[in-house]
Amino acid sequence: MARSRVLQASWYDYPQYYDIVFQAYTQREADFIVAACRKYCPFAARRLLEPACGTGRLIIELATRGYELSGFDLSQPGLRYLRRRLARFRLYAEIFEADMSNFRIGQPADAAYCVINTFRYLLREQSARGHLECIAASLRPGGIYILGLHLLPLGGHKEDSDCWTQRRSETEVSVTARLLRADRRRRIEDVQLCLMARSGSKELRLQHAFQLRTYTARQFRRLLDSVPSLELCDVYDFRHDIAQPFAPNNETAYSVFVLRRRHHVS
Ligand SMILES: C[S@@+](CC[C@H](N)C(=O)[O-])C[C@H]1O[C@@H](n2cnc3c(N)ncnc32)[C@H](O)[C@@H]1O
């Protein structure tokens, strides 16, 4: 097969490939969301919200499990792909275009979730705080927010490149994620993703560069403290073991925070 040229493009413009990349996490994350709702919500959670839902791998999974889902994103290709998949599986979810730093929903959700560092796309403190405030305003009192992100270990980055391959039917997608630069003062990481997708005789190669905001445990804690309508319940690590919360620290890279909307803010 002749080698295709490398496109400089956003991988979110190729949702049929993006959707495959994180599929191995979907079951475990959905199990954790269900378990966290049971453990932390003072009511039976039915209505779930996913900000920046992308191609909606978790929306499809949780709608299949009987939950009522709402999700939004800025990526039109991602949202179109999600609508097609919902129709194909005869599922329903409320899907719309919005910015996660400033949004509003009609009926409050019982729980919301945002995983795999998506929150770190908000590069400024103001937009990160705006996001958490909008989440609090979208949750029913007692409702929870499950937020998964890598915290920066104090000693620097342990891994600066990661590579993995996933398959679905005829399609194979390989991704290499590289940390190009980390500016500790501005709290910005420059990341480059190289994606190669093969399906039959078709091949696509692309490079996607983007930035993420960095957080130490202390910086994240400070941000949380600035949003009094949310309280921290517990923190988990990449194992997503609901029986094993841990104390947040700078050693644990991927952290899953369970936050709860307070009933009253003093
Ligand atoms: C890593 S993907 C996560 C997608 C999905 N939540 C998942 O778990 O597979 C990040 C998503 O964030 C979206 N995004 C980035 N900035 C956004 C913003 N300010 N508002 C809404 N969506 C945003 C991108 O379009 C992309 O779909």
The ligand as a Tripos MOL2 file, in Angstrom:
@<TRIPOS>MOLECULE
LIG
   27    29     1     0     0
SMALL
NO_CHARGES

@<TRIPOS>ATOM
      1 C1        -10.7850   14.2310   24.4590 C.3       1 LIG1
      2 S1        -12.2920   14.6100   23.6580 S.3       1 LIG1
      3 C2        -13.4510   13.8410   24.7620 C.3       1 LIG1
      4 C3        -14.7190   13.4120   24.1140 C.3       1 LIG1
      5 C4        -15.6340   12.5910   25.0250 C.3       1 LIG1
      6 N1        -15.9970   13.3370   26.2060 N.3       1 LIG1
      7 C5        -15.0000   11.2750   25.4040 C.2       1 LIG1
      8 O1        -14.8270   11.0260   26.6080 O.co2     1 LIG1
      9 O2        -14.7040   10.4940   24.4920 O.co2     1 LIG1
     10 C6        -12.4650   16.3270   23.9670 C.3       1 LIG1
     11 C7        -13.7160   16.9550   23.4070 C.3       1 LIG1
     12 O3        -13.8040   18.2740   23.9400 O.3       1 LIG1
     13 C8        -14.3870   19.0990   22.9480 C.3       1 LIG1
     14 N2        -14.1320   20.4860   23.3530 N.ar      1 LIG1
     15 C9        -12.9390   21.1130   23.5000 C.ar      1 LIG1
     16 N3        -13.1290   22.3610   23.9700 N.ar      1 LIG1
     17 C10       -14.4600   22.5090   24.1530 C.ar      1 LIG1
     18 C11       -15.2720   23.5770   24.6440 C.ar      1 LIG1
     19 N4        -14.7310   24.7380   25.0460 N.pl3     1 LIG1
     20 N5        -16.6000   23.3900   24.7060 N.ar      1 LIG1
     21 C12       -17.1700   22.2280   24.2970 C.ar      1 LIG1
     22 N6        -16.4430   21.1820   23.8170 N.ar      1 LIG1
     23 C13       -15.1070   21.3200   23.7600 C.ar      1 LIG1
     24 C14       -13.7460   18.6410   21.6630 C.3       1 LIG1
     25 O4        -14.4950   19.0480   20.5270 O.3       1 LIG1
     26 C15       -13.7530   17.1190   21.8960 C.3       1 LIG1
     27 O5        -14.9080   16.5370   21.3960 O.3       1 LIG1
@<TRIPOS>BOND
     1     1     2 1
     2     2     3 1
     3     2    10 1
     4     3     4 1
     5     4     5 1
     6     5     6 1
     7     5     7 1
     8     7     8 2
     9     7     9 1
    10    10    11 1
    11    11    12 1
    12    11    26 1
    13    12    13 1
    14    13    14 1
    15    13    24 1
    16    14    15 ar
    17    14    23 ar
    18    15    16 ar
    19    16    17 ar
    20    17    18 ar
    21    17    23 ar
    22    18    19 1
    23    18    20 ar
    24    20    21 ar
    25    21    22 ar
    26    22    23 ar
    27    24    25 1
    28    24    26 1
    29    26    27 1
@<TRIPOS>SUBSTRUCTURE
     1 LIG1         1 GROUP 0 **** ****
